[in-house]
Amino acid sequence: MFTLAARRATRPLLALAAAVLFFTLPAKAVSVHGTVTTPLGIPLGNARVQLIQGRKVASFAFTLQDGSYEVRSAVPGRFVLLISAAPFTPSIGQPFYAGVTDIIAHDIVMEYSTITPQLATTATGIPTPLPQIPSAITLTPEGDLYTQVGILNDLRQSPGVVAVQTGQAGGPIALYVRGGGSEANQVLIDGIPAADIGGLFDYSSISTTTLAGPELYRGANSALYGTGAEASVVNLATTRSSFLAPVINYTGDAGNFHTYRNEAILSGAINKLDYQAAFSRFNTSNALPLDEYHTTNSIANIGYSILSSTLARFTLRNIDSAVGLPDAHDIYGISASGKRADQDLYSGITVENVLAGNWHNLVRYGIARKREQVEQFAPTGEPVTTITDSLPTTTYYGDTVSLRGANGYIATGQAAFITPSFDAVSNRDELLYQTNYTFPYRIAALFSFHYENERGRLLDTATLNNQTAQRTNFLYTLQVQGDIKHRLFYSAGGAIEQNHLYGIAGTPRIGLAYAPVRPGKRWFRGTNLRANVATGVQEPSVANQFTSLYERLQQTGNQSAIATYNVTPITFERSRTYDLGIDQNILNQKVILKAGYFHNQFNHQLEFIGADGLEHYFGIPANIADEIPPATLNSLAYRTQGMELEVQYRPINHLFLDGGYTYLASLVLQSFSSDAVAAANGTPTTNPNIPGIAIGALSPLVGSRSFRRPPSSGFFAVEFVANKFSTAIKGALASRSDDSTFQLNNDRNGGNTLLLPNRNLDFGYAKLDFNMLFDASRRVTVFTQLDNLLGQQHIGPIGYPGLPFTIRAGAKIRIGGN
């Protein structure tokens, strides 16, 4: 038993032991550290970094001269970083969860101004500030989509881009970037390839519900994305929840043409889990008979922090839509009776891990399920019955019309309805692994492996001819990027793709960006030069695979002609792009001037060839050629080049001005289409009522411009934002463009009287749109959206009247939230 004196003697020893134990135990506190840099990667000292939890500042610190910082919190939960440093715009990071013992790395890039977002991912696969990227990229702010139903208007707010909608709301939207084809764009939805097999993608079905601003990479980038990125990459991402408490955001609006929309979004977070679910429906009758359109979107985005450095995320976007098929109303004078229905689903599970702040790993499993059904109802028009091979055949014709092109030529006659019926399926499963590591001296290396399993089906519902295809593809990518003294930025990489259909293809890319003058307070402080050379590939579509000349010869029992006339299976389409540009900051970041030059070469492009082409170019005898339906082969080549200009100006904090212009020169270099062949033989396709002018009925002639690419296009936007009120007027402008009526041998007598000369056939247009928002309270915002103020209907291809002036008005209501 201790004596009183002994107990008193041990007290200092116990206190010392307790102190030693206390200081040697691990500290129970959230620790967030990283580096704050400028857009050129220069460390930024004396920046204020605040760790926000809920409505409170849990901790704050100032960065050291090397840009490093560390903030701590003794309480676990969901946090967000708020960084401020003059003259930069305050930066708010993505919300994240952290436990009491977690150590989390977050690097921050400050922005010079709020004119444009500064981080892009599509160029290199790694979030990179725009001044360090050698490629041309357009970032659309999320707020620009606030009153929009779809993304068509905002796709047009970019240099080098022409978006063409065939018909009215719900009609297919094609994107032509720097003169490339509509199938030459890789489309990603939450990182998942979303285009059909072969690259076609209809942007009309994409709703703005929970959609972040689109990111558009102009140029080829198959070095990173493989097949599909022949002319551009379009990245569409779903927003994430930034609320702690559950919140419901409801939007309801209505307008003319029996238009209405309802949208509901539920979002919130619980400890390590953040969630967002949304549903929307849009209906309109359009301005043409038999052209009603509706679409529904079901969306989910759920994230879970497995560890402080590991995040799992599930995304889903399901789209169901249906629209009438009035066909080319101006060519027929009446509407056809048909329907196109689409069921599209894009979903994926992504797991990301960041180790030690500089080693990032990502694994994603994604699926795309796409089905398109085109069916015709009761026949429309005037029936005419003829006897062919002792069998009666009935053809239906539209009204007698006089069709006038923008070039002044007029065609008069009756056109036979071309009414296809089919059921097409394009499914894809993919597995992606990507790892990137940042070495000393700011050198980053990326490696990725991409596995794809594609399945396609094409059913002709009239003949019940059912064809299926399956492809297994592999893509290996390696890329290196970095900088020298925060002035010269480089990016080089390449990919090897093993495609089930066409074999192996290599796609290198290299780019340089140089900042000779860093941003400052003088008038012309902040110059950035960039140069980029890249290649792209595009696999053939399922329809092209089934109609290839090689397959046609096999199907018609002419296998011997394959070897005799050296016919090969169709292969990939290929592109090569050169890009030079300069970005200049003026008036201390108030004005940004961007100018660029591009030169693109598109080779081995696919087109149809008829019997006369088979005879002329392949020497296939007429008795064999006449048995073969129009076939597909890699026979088209064309060149595009041009200039892009853009000016962004913010004279005051509340006012933003933006405008751009693109000049495009396109030239068809090679074409084996039936029209080109006929012209070469001295018997070009012509309209007998317009003699002496060769017409490319189904594709452009050699020496002509590509269809639906206007040589001049532009856009502008004027936006005013105050505390409770904002308004904007935007415009999209285009000159006349080449096109065809596609009425080859399709008039009442089987002739070409409804063909018109290709040159400047489509009308130019100036489409003006206006929106206005007012915050009636903290939880209610009322708005209106007015489209096509001038009521121009010649915005789409010839024969397809566009939607006239439309107006929608409604309210956004928030219930709950923090």
Summary of the structure (lengths in Angstrom):
residues: 818
radius of gyration: 29.7
end to end distance: 60.8
largest distance: 127.1
contacts: 2905
relative contact order: 0.11
helix: 10%
strand: 52%
